[in-house]
Amino acid sequence: MNEHRYTPPPHTGLAILHKDDALLVLNKPSGLLSVAGRGADKQDCLTLRVQAEYPQAMNVHRLDMDTSGIMVMARDRSVHRQLSRLFQAREVHKHYVAVVDGRMQQSAGEIVFPLTADWPNRPRQKVDYQNGKPSTTRFSVMHHDARENTTRVDLAPETGRTHQLRIHLQTLGHAILGDTLYAGRAVREKADRLLLHATSLSFRHPLSGEQLCFVSEVPF
């Protein structure tokens, strides 16, 4: 969370990409918490919006408040356990699209920085070579915009650390546009939201074993 007052987007209905007896796949809007935060003013979140219609639905993973895109929720405890195991075993494959500041010179590669909580500056994270947990992000440049001096990049995190994509890119010198936590003022003000979107999610269905792949169009 940043220092600004939490003003979630209006609830105009759930954006459901897939629904069956085991799970729900949804599109989370930017600016909405995945789960409720501390305090009465931070209770509105995707999980509670979903539970208003599907009371048994359970959160399996999260997206940052300002990140938009695909989230999956379990519809019973057994499926929740199985989906959680898939995430822990890194058998859920995720792709994000971001627009970052500057021109990334390398067309593809890996970003490997160990991350840990920056306790005096919570909720920020930081690179810490002594105490940080290993974290890896694969990236592939999609497009350079010379006029805006930005790069559109596909990101595939192999680990799921808090703020991993945001701090990995910022540490490379290419902060994500609109990032209120890690970007400098000029880069923050290049966009009216964080330009980071969870665009695809693939995994085996915990009951049928069918390989599923869901795609959400990038809204920026």
The 8 nearest C-alpha neighbors of each residue, nearest first, counted from 0:
[[1, 122, 2, 64, 3, 5, 180, 63],
 [2, 0, 3, 180, 179, 4, 122, 5],
 [1, 3, 4, 0, 5, 179, 180, 122],
 [4, 2, 1, 5, 0, 6, 179, 180],
 [3, 5, 6, 2, 1, 40, 0, 41],
 [6, 4, 7, 3, 41, 40, 30, 0],
 [5, 7, 4, 8, 30, 31, 3, 41],
 [8, 6, 31, 30, 5, 9, 43, 32],
 [7, 9, 30, 10, 31, 6, 28, 29],
 [10, 8, 11, 7, 6, 12, 31, 28],
 [9, 11, 12, 8, 13, 48, 7, 43],
 [10, 12, 9, 13, 8, 14, 48, 28],
 [13, 11, 10, 14, 48, 9, 15, 49],
 [12, 14, 15, 11, 49, 25, 48, 10],
 [13, 15, 26, 25, 16, 12, 27, 24],
 [16, 14, 25, 17, 13, 24, 26, 18],
 [15, 17, 24, 25, 14, 26, 18, 213],
 [18, 16, 24, 15, 23, 19, 25, 22],
 [17, 19, 23, 22, 24, 20, 15, 16],
 [18, 20, 21, 22, 23, 17, 74, 24],
 [19, 21, 22, 74, 18, 23, 75, 73],
 [22, 20, 74, 19, 73, 78, 75, 23],
 [21, 23, 73, 74, 72, 19, 20, 18],
 [22, 24, 18, 72, 71, 17, 25, 73],
 [23, 25, 71, 17, 16, 70, 15, 72],
 [26, 24, 15, 70, 16, 69, 14, 27],
 [25, 27, 69, 68, 14, 70, 15, 28],
 [28, 26, 68, 67, 25, 69, 29, 70],
 [29, 27, 67, 31, 30, 26, 68, 66],
 [28, 30, 67, 65, 66, 31, 64, 27],
 [29, 31, 65, 64, 7, 28, 8, 32],
 [32, 30, 7, 64, 29, 44, 28, 33],
 [31, 33, 64, 44, 34, 45, 35, 30],
 [32, 34, 45, 44, 61, 46, 62, 31],
 [35, 33, 44, 32, 46, 45, 36, 47],
 [36, 34, 42, 44, 41, 43, 32, 37],
 [37, 35, 41, 42, 38, 34, 32, 40],
 [36, 38, 41, 35, 39, 42, 40, 34],
 [39, 37, 40, 41, 36, 42, 35, 43],
 [38, 40, 41, 42, 37, 36, 43, 35],
 [39, 41, 38, 42, 5, 43, 37, 36],
 [42, 40, 36, 39, 38, 43, 35, 37],
 [41, 43, 35, 39, 40, 36, 44, 38],
 [44, 42, 41, 35, 47, 45, 7, 32],
 [45, 43, 32, 34, 33, 35, 46, 47],
 [44, 46, 33, 48, 47, 49, 32, 34],
 [45, 47, 49, 48, 44, 34, 33, 50],
 [48, 46, 50, 49, 44, 45, 51, 43],
 [49, 47, 45, 51, 46, 50, 44, 52],
 [48, 50, 46, 47, 51, 52, 53, 45],
 [51, 49, 54, 53, 47, 52, 48, 56],
 [50, 52, 48, 49, 53, 54, 47, 46],
 [53, 51, 50, 49, 54, 48, 56, 47],
 [52, 54, 50, 56, 55, 49, 51, 74],
 [55, 53, 50, 56, 51, 52, 49, 74],
 [54, 56, 74, 53, 75, 57, 50, 73],
 [57, 55, 74, 73, 54, 53, 50, 72],
 [58, 56, 73, 72, 74, 59, 55, 79],
 [57, 59, 72, 60, 46, 73, 56, 71],
 [60, 58, 72, 83, 57, 79, 71, 73],
 [61, 59, 58, 62, 70, 71, 72, 83],
 [62, 60, 33, 63, 59, 70, 58, 34],
 [61, 63, 66, 33, 64, 60, 67, 70],
 [64, 62, 66, 65, 61, 32, 33, 162],
 [63, 65, 32, 31, 30, 66, 62, 29],
 [64, 66, 30, 29, 63, 193, 67, 31],
 [67, 65, 63, 29, 195, 64, 196, 62],
 [68, 66, 29, 196, 28, 27, 197, 65],
 [67, 69, 197, 26, 27, 196, 198, 215],
 [68, 70, 26, 197, 25, 27, 198, 215],
 [69, 71, 25, 24, 26, 68, 72, 27],
 [72, 70, 24, 23, 25, 59, 69, 73],
 [71, 73, 58, 23, 57, 59, 22, 56],
 [74, 72, 22, 79, 57, 56, 78, 75],
 [73, 75, 56, 22, 21, 55, 57, 72],
 [76, 74, 78, 77, 73, 55, 79, 56],
 [75, 77, 79, 78, 80, 74, 73, 57],
 [76, 78, 80, 79, 75, 81, 73, 74],
 [77, 79, 81, 80, 76, 75, 73, 82],
 [78, 80, 76, 73, 82, 77, 81, 83],
 [81, 79, 83, 77, 78, 82, 76, 84],
 [80, 82, 78, 84, 83, 79, 205, 77],
 [83, 81, 85, 79, 84, 80, 78, 86],
 [82, 84, 80, 86, 85, 81, 79, 59],
 [83, 85, 87, 81, 82, 86, 88, 80],
 [84, 86, 82, 90, 88, 83, 87, 91],
 [87, 85, 89, 83, 84, 88, 91, 90],
 [86, 88, 84, 89, 85, 83, 90, 91],
 [87, 89, 85, 90, 86, 84, 91, 83],
 [90, 88, 86, 87, 91, 85, 157, 92],
 [89, 91, 85, 88, 86, 92, 202, 87],
 [92, 90, 202, 89, 86, 201, 85, 93],
 [93, 91, 201, 200, 90, 202, 94, 89],
 [94, 92, 200, 199, 155, 91, 201, 156],
 [93, 95, 155, 199, 154, 198, 197, 200],
 [94, 96, 197, 154, 198, 196, 153, 155],
 [95, 97, 153, 196, 152, 195, 154, 198],
 [98, 96, 195, 194, 152, 151, 99, 196],
 [97, 99, 151, 150, 194, 175, 176, 152],
 [100, 98, 175, 150, 176, 174, 173, 149],
 [99, 101, 149, 173, 174, 175, 176, 150],
 [102, 100, 149, 148, 173, 150, 103, 99],
 [101, 103, 150, 149, 104, 148, 143, 100],
 [104, 102, 105, 101, 150, 106, 173, 140],
 [103, 105, 102, 106, 140, 107, 101, 150],
 [104, 106, 107, 103, 108, 140, 139, 102],
 [107, 105, 140, 139, 104, 108, 103, 138],
 [108, 106, 139, 138, 105, 140, 109, 137],
 [107, 109, 138, 137, 139, 110, 106, 105],
 [108, 110, 137, 136, 138, 111, 135, 107],
 [109, 111, 136, 135, 137, 112, 167, 108],
 [110, 112, 135, 134, 109, 136, 113, 133],
 [111, 113, 134, 126, 114, 110, 133, 167],
 [114, 112, 133, 131, 132, 134, 126, 127],
 [115, 113, 131, 126, 132, 125, 127, 112],
 [114, 116, 131, 125, 124, 127, 132, 117],
 [115, 117, 124, 118, 125, 123, 114, 121],
 [116, 118, 124, 120, 123, 125, 119, 121],
 [117, 119, 121, 120, 116, 122, 123, 124],
 [120, 118, 117, 121, 123, 122, 116, 124],
 [121, 119, 118, 117, 123, 122, 124, 116],
 [122, 120, 123, 118, 117, 119, 116, 124],
 [121, 123, 120, 124, 0, 117, 116, 118],
 [124, 122, 121, 117, 120, 116, 125, 180],
 [123, 125, 116, 117, 115, 122, 114, 162],
 [126, 124, 117, 114, 115, 116, 127, 123],
 [125, 127, 114, 113, 112, 115, 128, 131],
 [126, 128, 131, 129, 130, 114, 113, 125],
 [127, 129, 131, 113, 130, 126, 112, 114],
 [130, 128, 127, 131, 113, 132, 126, 114],
 [129, 131, 127, 128, 132, 115, 113, 114],
 [132, 130, 114, 113, 115, 127, 128, 129],
 [131, 133, 113, 114, 115, 134, 130, 160],
 [134, 132, 113, 131, 112, 114, 135, 111],
 [135, 133, 158, 113, 111, 112, 132, 114],
 [134, 136, 111, 157, 110, 158, 156, 137],
 [137, 135, 156, 110, 109, 155, 157, 138],
 [136, 138, 109, 155, 108, 154, 156, 110],
 [139, 137, 154, 107, 108, 153, 109, 155],
 [138, 140, 107, 153, 152, 106, 141, 154],
 [141, 139, 152, 106, 142, 107, 153, 151],
 [140, 142, 152, 151, 139, 153, 143, 150],
 [143, 141, 151, 150, 140, 144, 152, 149],
 [142, 144, 150, 149, 145, 151, 102, 141],
 [145, 143, 149, 147, 146, 148, 150, 142],
 [144, 146, 148, 147, 143, 149, 102, 150],
 [145, 147, 144, 148, 149, 143, 101, 150],
 [146, 148, 149, 144, 145, 101, 100, 143],
 [149, 147, 145, 101, 144, 146, 102, 100],
 [150, 148, 101, 100, 144, 147, 99, 102],
 [149, 151, 143, 99, 102, 98, 142, 144],
 [152, 150, 98, 142, 141, 97, 140, 143],
 [151, 153, 140, 141, 97, 96, 139, 150],
 [154, 152, 96, 139, 138, 95, 140, 141],
 [155, 153, 138, 95, 94, 137, 96, 156],
 [154, 156, 94, 137, 136, 93, 138, 157],
 [157, 155, 136, 158, 137, 135, 154, 159],
 [156, 158, 135, 136, 155, 159, 89, 134],
 [159, 157, 156, 134, 135, 160, 136, 89],
 [158, 160, 161, 156, 163, 157, 134, 162],
 [161, 159, 163, 158, 162, 134, 114, 132],
 [160, 162, 163, 159, 124, 63, 114, 116],
 [163, 161, 165, 164, 166, 160, 124, 63],
 [164, 162, 160, 161, 166, 165, 167, 159],
 [163, 165, 167, 166, 162, 168, 136, 156],
 [166, 164, 162, 168, 163, 167, 169, 175],
 [165, 167, 169, 168, 163, 164, 170, 162],
 [168, 166, 164, 170, 169, 165, 163, 171],
 [167, 169, 171, 173, 174, 170, 166, 165],
 [168, 170, 174, 166, 172, 173, 171, 167],
 [171, 169, 167, 172, 168, 166, 173, 174],
 [172, 170, 168, 169, 173, 167, 174, 110],
 [171, 173, 169, 170, 174, 168, 100, 101],
 [174, 172, 100, 169, 168, 99, 171, 101],
 [173, 175, 169, 168, 182, 99, 100, 172],
 [176, 174, 99, 178, 98, 100, 177, 194],
 [177, 175, 186, 99, 187, 178, 194, 190],
 [176, 178, 187, 193, 190, 192, 191, 188],
 [179, 177, 193, 182, 187, 180, 176, 175],
 [180, 178, 187, 181, 177, 182, 1, 193],
 [181, 179, 178, 182, 123, 1, 0, 183],
 [180, 182, 178, 179, 169, 183, 166, 174],
 [183, 181, 178, 174, 187, 186, 179, 180],
 [184, 182, 186, 185, 187, 181, 179, 174],
 [183, 185, 187, 186, 188, 182, 179, 189],
 [186, 184, 188, 187, 183, 189, 182, 176],
 [185, 187, 189, 188, 176, 184, 183, 182],
 [188, 186, 177, 184, 178, 185, 176, 189],
 [187, 189, 185, 190, 186, 177, 184, 191],
 [188, 190, 186, 187, 176, 177, 185, 191],
 [191, 189, 177, 188, 192, 176, 187, 193],
 [190, 192, 177, 188, 189, 193, 187, 176],
 [193, 191, 177, 190, 194, 65, 29, 178],
 [192, 194, 177, 178, 195, 65, 176, 66],
 [195, 193, 97, 98, 176, 192, 177, 175],
 [194, 196, 97, 66, 193, 96, 67, 95],
 [195, 197, 67, 68, 95, 96, 198, 66],
 [198, 196, 68, 95, 69, 199, 94, 67],
 [197, 199, 215, 95, 214, 196, 94, 68],
 [200, 198, 214, 94, 213, 93, 197, 215],
 [199, 201, 93, 213, 92, 212, 94, 214],
 [200, 202, 212, 92, 211, 91, 213, 93],
 [203, 201, 91, 211, 210, 204, 90, 92],
 [202, 204, 210, 208, 209, 211, 205, 201],
 [203, 205, 208, 209, 206, 207, 210, 202],
 [206, 204, 208, 81, 203, 207, 78, 82],
 [207, 205, 204, 208, 21, 78, 209, 203],
 [208, 206, 209, 204, 205, 203, 210, 21],
 [209, 207, 204, 203, 206, 205, 210, 211],
 [208, 210, 204, 203, 207, 211, 206, 205],
 [209, 211, 203, 202, 204, 208, 212, 201],
 [212, 210, 201, 202, 203, 209, 204, 213],
 [211, 213, 201, 200, 202, 214, 210, 199],
 [212, 214, 200, 199, 201, 211, 215, 16],
 [215, 213, 199, 198, 216, 200, 212, 69],
 [214, 216, 198, 199, 217, 68, 69, 213],
 [217, 215, 218, 198, 214, 68, 196, 199],
 [216, 218, 219, 196, 215, 198, 96, 68],
 [219, 217, 216, 196, 67, 215, 194, 68],
 [218, 217, 194, 196, 98, 195, 216, 97]]
